[in-house]
Amino acid sequence: MHPLDDVIWNALTTRQGEFAESFGQARRFMPEVTALGAFSRPTSEGYESLAGLVGIRGTVALFLDTPYQPRVGWEFIAGAPLQQMVCENGGAPHTSQADSEPELVELGDADSPEMIELTALTKPGPFGKRTHELGTYLGIRRDGNLLAMAGERMKVPGWTEVSAVCTHPEHTGHGYARILMAEVIHRIRSRGETPFLHVREDNERAIEIYQRLGFSRRMQLHFAVLRKDAS
């Protein structure tokens, strides 16, 4: 199995086990970190374990190999096809930051409320108050306001995910996503790891940016946010 197959499960059972909660055949990140979870196999036993993990009215976000099919005991909240993309061939060259480019700042605990506000506005994917603990997150500020950010989320042996790439709608068109991603990619590669990411299949503009940075499509996944009902 490739490390990026069943990537949430692999992250929670390898490099990011410290953030995992488990029950039977299911695991999830601590809810304050992110909503992502997984099971060893999408069987009835896997879903039963997931139900025991999240509890009644609990929610979880999954990456599935096929579109979610209705299942007794679960309510489908939201979902979309995703593209998993990898950057195995070097990508855009990293250069020293030019004087004309904005300063990149590392984001941490004190920045969490603003990070949540920005991701709630732009919806790059699940983001919690402790998501920033999963890896390095970089931001661009102006007049004290967080305009854009990008960082690292899931990690499996040899690979790190680029995630939460987002720009405030009032400040797009300045190349902030490209600048931030180039630095995040550089830092991942400097550790001898390969970057990967996930993007909604209908987000053509983002896919074009990622392709220019050296990413290529690896596989299609299906994102599904589910809620456990009382049955």
Backbone torsions as a table, in degrees:
resi	resn	phi	psi	omega
1	MET	NA	135.6	176.9
2	HIS	-70.9	144.1	-179.7
3	PRO	-56.4	-26.0	-178.2
4	LEU	-90.5	-5.0	170.8
5	ASP	-75.4	134.1	-177.3
6	ASP	51.8	52.8	-166.9
7	VAL	-66.1	-34.2	179.8
8	ILE	-64.7	-47.1	177.8
9	TRP	-58.8	-45.1	-178.2
10	ASN	-64.5	-39.1	177.9
11	ALA	-63.2	-43.5	-176.2
12	LEU	-73.6	-17.4	180.0
13	THR	-105.9	0.6	178.6
14	THR	-128.7	-101.9	-169.2
15	ARG	-69.6	-22.5	-176.0
16	GLN	-118.5	29.3	177.5
17	GLY	-59.6	-25.3	-179.8
18	GLU	-66.3	-19.6	180.0
19	PHE	-98.6	6.1	-170.7
20	ALA	-92.9	144.4	164.3
21	GLU	-116.9	141.0	-174.3
22	SER	-134.6	152.7	175.1
23	PHE	-155.2	115.3	-179.6
24	GLY	57.4	-121.5	-177.6
25	GLN	-93.5	11.7	-176.3
26	ALA	-119.9	151.7	173.6
27	ARG	-140.2	155.2	173.1
28	ARG	-149.1	159.3	170.1
29	PHE	-70.3	150.6	172.9
30	MET	-50.8	134.4	-173.1
31	PRO	-55.4	-32.7	179.7
32	GLU	-75.1	-11.9	177.7
33	VAL	-87.2	-56.4	175.9
34	THR	-167.0	162.2	-176.7
35	ALA	-83.3	-1.5	-173.7
36	LEU	-70.2	139.2	176.1
37	GLY	-147.6	175.8	-177.2
38	ALA	-164.1	166.0	171.6
39	PHE	-130.5	163.1	-177.8
40	SER	-65.0	-33.9	175.8
41	ARG	-149.6	145.5	-178.9
42	PRO	-80.3	54.9	-179.5
43	THR	-100.0	175.3	175.2
44	SER	-57.8	-39.8	178.6
45	GLU	-65.4	-36.6	178.4
46	GLY	-64.4	-44.2	178.8
47	TYR	-68.0	-35.3	176.1
48	GLU	-62.9	-41.5	177.0
49	SER	-64.2	-40.8	179.2
50	LEU	-63.0	-39.6	177.8
51	ALA	-62.5	-41.4	177.3
52	GLY	-64.9	-27.7	-179.0
53	LEU	-78.2	-44.3	-174.0
54	VAL	-90.4	-25.4	-179.8
55	GLY	77.6	170.3	-179.1
56	ILE	-61.0	132.5	-178.6
57	ARG	68.8	7.4	175.4
58	GLY	-77.8	152.9	-179.4
59	THR	-119.7	156.0	178.4
60	VAL	-152.6	147.9	177.7
61	ALA	-110.3	127.9	-176.1
62	LEU	-118.4	154.3	165.3
63	PHE	-107.2	116.8	-178.2
64	LEU	-111.8	153.4	178.6
65	ASP	-75.4	-26.2	-179.5
66	THR	-131.1	160.9	179.1
67	PRO	-55.4	142.4	-179.9
68	TYR	-61.5	133.6	175.7
69	GLN	-106.8	136.9	-178.2
70	PRO	-50.2	138.2	-176.5
71	ARG	-138.6	133.8	-179.9
72	VAL	-58.2	132.1	178.3
73	GLY	97.4	-5.8	-177.1
74	TRP	-130.4	141.0	176.4
75	GLU	-110.7	127.1	178.4
76	PHE	-80.6	119.2	-177.2
77	ILE	-93.9	-46.8	-178.1
78	ALA	-164.9	162.6	177.5
79	GLY	178.5	169.6	-179.3
80	ALA	-169.2	151.9	171.6
81	PRO	-66.5	141.8	178.7
82	LEU	-120.5	153.3	166.3
83	GLN	-106.9	127.8	169.4
84	GLN	-91.7	124.5	-176.7
85	MET	-121.5	146.3	-178.6
86	VAL	-126.6	153.5	-179.4
87	CYS	-121.5	78.8	-173.0
88	GLU	-94.9	-10.7	-171.1
89	ASN	-113.0	30.4	173.9
90	GLY	96.7	-45.7	179.1
91	GLY	69.8	-164.2	-177.9
92	ALA	-65.3	136.9	179.4
93	PRO	-65.2	144.1	178.4
94	HIS	-88.8	130.2	179.0
95	THR	-125.6	160.9	177.6
96	SER	-62.4	146.6	-177.8
97	GLN	-67.2	128.3	-179.5
98	ALA	-78.0	156.5	-179.4
99	ASP	-60.2	-29.0	-176.8
100	SER	-80.8	-13.0	-178.5
101	GLU	-87.0	150.9	-178.7
102	PRO	-69.0	153.2	177.7
103	GLU	-73.0	137.6	176.2
104	LEU	-97.4	133.5	-179.2
105	VAL	-121.4	143.7	175.3
106	GLU	-78.3	136.5	-176.9
107	LEU	-104.1	145.4	-177.8
108	GLY	-145.4	-153.4	-174.6
109	ASP	-54.4	-44.6	-176.1
110	ALA	-65.5	-21.9	-177.1
111	ASP	-92.6	-6.7	-173.0
112	SER	-54.1	-45.3	179.6
113	PRO	-58.4	-40.5	178.9
114	GLU	-69.9	-35.1	178.0
115	MET	-65.1	-42.3	177.9
116	ILE	-64.8	-40.5	179.3
117	GLU	-63.0	-42.7	-179.3
118	LEU	-67.9	-42.0	-179.8
119	THR	-71.2	-32.1	175.5
120	ALA	-64.8	-33.3	-179.5
121	LEU	-76.3	-38.5	-171.9
122	THR	-102.5	-18.8	174.6
123	LYS	56.4	57.6	174.9
124	PRO	-78.7	-9.5	-177.4
125	GLY	143.1	175.0	-177.6
126	PRO	-56.4	132.7	179.4
127	PHE	-146.4	123.5	-178.5
128	GLY	-112.4	178.5	-175.6
129	LYS	-68.6	-15.6	178.5
130	ARG	-117.1	10.6	179.6
131	THR	-57.2	-35.1	-177.2
132	HIS	-62.4	-16.3	179.2
133	GLU	-73.9	-13.1	-176.7
134	LEU	-74.0	-20.2	-178.9
135	GLY	-178.8	-170.4	179.3
136	THR	-76.9	131.2	173.8
137	TYR	-120.2	132.9	-178.9
138	LEU	-116.1	147.2	-179.9
139	GLY	-136.4	164.8	173.2
140	ILE	-119.6	126.3	-179.7
141	ARG	-116.8	151.9	171.1
142	ARG	-143.7	128.3	-178.1
143	ASP	53.4	36.0	177.4
144	GLY	82.7	-5.4	-177.5
145	ASN	-97.6	139.9	178.3
146	LEU	-80.6	114.1	-176.3
147	LEU	-95.8	-32.1	-175.2
148	ALA	-158.3	157.9	177.8
149	MET	-159.4	165.4	174.2
150	ALA	-162.3	155.6	-179.0
151	GLY	-166.5	-161.4	-176.7
152	GLU	-113.6	134.9	179.2
153	ARG	-119.8	-96.0	-175.0
154	MET	-75.0	145.6	-179.9
155	LYS	-135.3	129.1	172.4
156	VAL	-127.4	164.9	-176.1
157	PRO	-53.0	118.7	176.5
158	GLY	87.0	-3.3	-174.2
159	TRP	-138.5	144.2	174.0
160	THR	-135.9	135.9	-177.6
161	GLU	-86.3	132.4	169.7
162	VAL	-85.8	128.8	-171.5
163	SER	-147.4	169.3	177.4
164	ALA	53.5	41.5	175.4
165	VAL	-79.5	110.4	-175.4
166	CYS	-154.1	150.3	179.3
167	THR	-132.7	137.3	177.6
168	HIS	-57.3	133.7	-176.2
169	PRO	-54.4	-25.8	-179.7
170	GLU	-83.0	-1.9	-175.3
171	HIS	-132.3	27.0	176.4
172	THR	-79.6	167.6	176.7
173	GLY	88.6	5.1	-179.4
174	HIS	-106.7	4.0	179.9
175	GLY	77.2	18.0	-176.8
176	TYR	-62.0	-41.4	-179.6
177	ALA	-61.4	-43.3	179.8
178	ARG	-62.6	-44.9	-178.5
179	ILE	-62.6	-47.1	-178.9
180	LEU	-65.5	-44.1	-178.5
181	MET	-65.5	-38.5	179.4
182	ALA	-59.5	-39.4	179.7
183	GLU	-73.5	-40.8	177.7
184	VAL	-62.1	-44.9	178.1
185	ILE	-59.8	-44.7	179.8
186	HIS	-58.5	-43.5	-178.4
187	ARG	-67.6	-38.2	177.2
188	ILE	-63.9	-46.6	-178.7
189	ARG	-66.0	-31.4	-179.7
190	SER	-65.7	-18.6	176.5
191	ARG	-92.9	4.7	-179.3
192	GLY	78.2	21.1	-179.4
193	GLU	-109.5	166.3	-179.8
194	THR	-110.7	131.6	179.2
195	PRO	-77.2	148.1	170.4
196	PHE	-144.1	169.0	178.8
197	LEU	-158.5	170.8	175.5
198	HIS	-127.8	140.0	-177.7
199	VAL	-145.6	143.9	176.1
200	ARG	-59.8	138.0	-176.4
201	GLU	-62.2	-27.1	-178.7
202	ASP	-89.3	2.0	179.7
203	ASN	-90.4	72.4	-173.3
204	GLU	-63.3	-37.0	-178.9
205	ARG	-62.4	-45.0	179.1
206	ALA	-65.6	-41.9	179.7
207	ILE	-59.7	-39.6	177.7
208	GLU	-62.4	-42.4	177.6
209	ILE	-61.6	-45.5	-177.7
210	TYR	-65.5	-37.3	178.1
211	GLN	-65.4	-38.0	177.4
212	ARG	-65.4	-25.9	178.1
213	LEU	-86.3	0.5	175.0
214	GLY	104.8	4.9	178.5
215	PHE	-82.1	147.2	174.4
216	SER	-132.6	154.4	-179.6
217	ARG	-67.3	134.7	176.4
218	ARG	-107.6	-48.5	-177.9
219	MET	-161.6	161.8	175.1
220	GLN	-97.4	139.3	174.3
221	LEU	-127.2	170.9	179.2
222	HIS	-128.7	114.0	-179.5
223	PHE	-80.7	134.2	-179.8
224	ALA	-143.3	125.4	173.2
225	VAL	-101.2	121.1	-175.3
226	LEU	-120.2	149.0	174.7
227	ARG	-121.3	132.2	178.1
228	LYS	-79.4	123.5	179.4
229	ASP	-92.6	-173.8	-172.4
230	ALA	-82.1	-5.4	-177.4
231	SER	-81.1	NA	NA
